[in-house]
């Protein structure tokens, strides 16, 4: 019977935790976080500490040949139901495809786990087809930027924590789409906070993101033309240039007003249509985009977008005339508020 292909991380982990194993697992793709989690399970959860001494083999692709892998995989386990053979950095294994003959008839008492990072396996090959017939072919894909906040909410929920949409978006904006980094920061946060709701104060304390001075608060200040608040946030950014480089600030505001411009084009569309058009994961920010659209009409939005394009170029040295980033940011905010 052919094994499943194209399964999700959650369904795969569910099967593994229930002890439902296949003889071969080929893990590949661009997102290393899921691959590392699966390998960690095989390395630490399948065998007891006593069984690991004789039945856990960790090999590295650059150091082994397919003959050595087959030799290891065809051995019988000692005082254990299974032996686990893990090939890390399999993308560096020169004769990987020659494992097709073993994968076509794998040993039932061996769990062969092949971790092929930062690349995708050509599924048309004989080897890939053999994995699909007799094992699990799991592809770990990068998530899109608009999926990061929902991922954060889900990750914390699995640990019995809740977080509001704005705070999840704030973490996503600050940390980007590196899931390993995000998980590490969230783990650090949950180690210091009792189960329950994650607050902006705890995020500021343990991750280092200011609850009052961040790109979302700047967006909100610009959307309501709150000059005092906008300048206060920009001053904070200027004093913390490492965490708030100008190119990121300009890019963030540009993306924001680009979405406000799209809202103008949607006319009287409902929240669901706006969410779809802006690729929002929830309706949380729809009201804010509507307020910004009221504060900046279509012509003013176009003017703001032109201003931001100009300052993006100037921040990169084009037509800058030796202005400092501090002066450029202050001037840019003044012109946006006055648009």
Buried (B, 14 or more C-beta within 10 A) or exposed (E): EEBBBEBEBEEBBEBBEEEEBBBBBBBBBEBBBBBBBBBEBBBEEBBEEEBBEBBBBEBBBEEBBBEEBBEBBEBEBEEBEBBBBBBBBBBBBEEBBBBBEBBBEBBEBBBBBBBBBEEEBEBEEEBBBBBBBBBBBBBBEBBEEBBBBBBBBEBBEEEEBEBBBBBBBBBBBBBEBBBEEBBEBBEEBBEEBEEEEBBBEBBBBBBEBBBEBBBBBBBBBBBBBBBEBBBBBBBBBBEEEEEBBBEBBBBBBBBBBBBBBBBBEBEEBEEEEBBEBBEBBBEBBBEBBBBBBEBBEEEBBBBBBEBBEBBBEBBEEEEBEEBEBBEBBBBBBBBBBEB
